[in-house]
């Protein structure tokens, strides 16, 4: 099982140590024959430049991006992994600038999602507040990109050393994260989509089906994968979709199509 850690911290501090602790616990739980390999991508060391907002990736395809940096190699690493840990401390009540640059550089994936066979674990640390906001943002990005987010963990790390009670609470959270991520990697098969997942599919489907002339690359991407075919209920065809979710999504799709037209 291959795990890629995308580390948004500019230093090897609390967030990095938290992920390393998850790695230790996953390795100890994997047992003989259940090897887990971790690769750490430190965004501070990557050549990942800010998005210019030129729309080339949307209008022509990501291969036409004028920025020549490590973005294609980083996407390839995500595809090669079985699971990805997205990690960022709280900076200014949000993810770090490094992590935001990372998300912005892959903005085209919000239109053309592709990681439906991958699991994701979200990790953040904070001195006091902001963990919920960071986890919410990372969850949105990872979910729209196609990842199955299996667990989220936010730790308060306001002092060194931590008070015993807080240290014990953080250790409990890390153990739960390690268990959930390892179980998901072993399971392999994707869980049924949530209500919000189904609504997102139908909303995007309505948009790109109606905007072929404006977003031809997106339209072709969706059409090639069969997502625009009548009766398609979700991005992944071999998972069960709750009939009520599908009904609600279909109604929303009808409304969105009318609005787009």
N, C-alpha and C positions, 0 to 999 in steps of 0.2 A: 504494500500500500504506500503510494507516494503522496506526501504532503508538501505543499508549497506554502511558505509563510511570506506574506507580503507585509513588510514591517514599515509603518509610516513614521516611526520615531526617528529623530535625527541623532539619537544616541542609544547606546545599549543600556537602558535603564529599567524602570519598573515594568514597562510593557514587554520588553524583550525577555526579562526574567520570568514574567508570567507565562509567556508562550513556551519558554524552555521548561518550565515546571509541567505544563501540559504534555510536552514531548516526553519528559521522564515518566510521567504516569501512564501515557499510552504505551510506551515501550514495555513497561513492567506488566501491563495488562495483556499485551499482545501474546506473550508466551511463545514457546517453540513453534517455528513454522509460520508465525504471524508477524513477520518483520515489518516495521514501519520506518520508512526513511523520510527524514525532514531535510528540506532545502530552504535556506533563508535568503530572501531577496530584500536587501536593505535598500530602500528607495533613495536614501542619501547617497548611495554609491552608484546608482543607476544613471545613465544619461537619458533622462526623461524631461523634455522641455515643455514649457507651458503651451497649451492649445492657443492657436491664433484666432479661432473663431471664423475661419475662412469658408467653412461649409463644404470643402472639397470632399471630405469623407462621406458626407450625406449625399451630395449631388452626383459624385463620380465613383465613390468607393474609397475605402481606407488606404488602398495601395497608391492613391493619388495625393496623399498628404504631403505637403511640401517640407515637413519636418522630418529629417533623417536622424533618428535616434534609436533607442533600445525598445521602443514600443512593440514592434513586430516580434522581437525575441521574447519579450515579457508575455505577450499573448500566447506564444507557442508554449511557454513554461506552464501557463494555466491549463492549456489543453492537455499537456503531458501528465499533469497531476491527477490523482484520484480525488483529492480534496484540497481546498485552499483555506488557510487561516488569514483573515483580514484583520490587521492589528494596528491601532493608532491610539496614542494617548489623547486626552482632551487638551486642546490648545485653543484658548479664546472661545470656549463653549462649543467647539466643533472639532472635526478632525484636523490634523496638522496640515500645513501648506503642502508638504510633500505628498500626503495622501490625497488631497484635493486635486493636485496636479495629475496624479495617477488616474483618478476617476475621469477628469476632464479629457485626458488624452485618449480615452477609450469611449468617448461619448457616442460614437457610431453604434456601439453595442446596445445602447438603449433602444435604438431603432431596429437592430438586427441581432437579437439575443441568440446565444449559441452554447451555453455551458449547462445544458439540462442534464447531463450525465455526471455532474460534479457536485460534491458536497461542500458546504462552507460553514466555517466557525468564525464568529465575530468576537474580538477581544479589545477591550479598552481599559485604561487606568486613568484615575483622576485624583487630584489632591482633595477635592471635596464634592464638587457638583459637575454636571454636564455629561455624565456617562450615558444617561438615557437618550439624550439628543444625538450623541455620536453613534450609539448603537442603532438608533432609528434611521439615521442617514445611511450608515453602512448596509443595513438590512435592505433599504430601498434599492440602493445601487446593485447589490449582489442579486437580489430577487429579480429585478428587471433584466439583468444580464443573463438570467437563466439558472443560477445556482439554487440548489435546495439548501436553504439556511437551516441547519439542524440544531444550533444552540447559540446563545449570546451570553457573554459574561463581562460584567463591569466591576472593577475592583477599586476600592478607595485605598489610596496609598499615601496618606497625608503626612506620615512621619517615618523615620528610620532610626531605631527599630519601631515596628508597629506595636500598638498595645496588644497583649496576648489574645484578647477576645476578637479583635479585628483581624489579626493574623489567622486565627482559626477559621473565621468566617470566610476569608479569602481562599484559604486552602480548600475548604469545602466546595466553594464555587468552582475552583480549578479542577477538582476531582470530578465534579458533575459534568463539566465541559469535556474532559478527557473521555469519560464513559460515553457520553452522547455522541461525540465525534467518531470514536472507534466503532461504536455500534452501527452508525450510519454507513461508515466505510465498508464494514463487513456485510451489511445488508445489500448494498449495491443498488437494488431496485428503488426507484423514486417513489416517495409517498404520494398519495392522492393530493391534488392541488387544493389550496384553501379557497375560500370564497373570493378573497381579494385577488388571488392568482388568476382565477377564472375571469373575473371582471377585467383585469388588466389585459388578458389575452384578447377578449372580445373588443375592448376599446381600441387596442392597437390594430387588430384585424380590420375593424371598420375604417380606421384612418388610412392605412396603407392600401386597402382595396380601392378606396375612392380617390387616392392621390397618385395614380400611376404616372401622370405626366409631370407632376411636381417632384416626386421622389421615385424615379424609375429604378434606382438601385435597390431601394427598400422593397418596392413592389416585386421585383424579380427575385429577391432573396426569399420573400414570403411565399411567392408562387412556386418556386423550385422545391420548397419543403412541404408543399401540399397544405399549408396553413390557410390558404384562401378557398380551399375546396368546400363545397356545401356539406354541412354535417360535421365538419371538424370541430371538436369540442375543446381541444387544448393543444399546446405545443407538442406534448409527448402523447403519442397515440395509444401506448400500451398501459396507461394508468386509468384507473376508474375516476370519472368525474361525477360528483353528486348531481343528480338530475335537477334539483332545485337551483343549484349554482348555475348550471348550464342554461336553465330557463331565464334566470335573472340576467345572465350575461348576454343572452340572445336579445332580450328586450333592450338592454343598454346599447348593444351593437346597432340595433335598428335606429335608436335615437341618435347615436353618434354619427351614423351614416347620413342622416337627414341634416344634421348640423354642419357636417363637412361639406356636403353638396351646396 
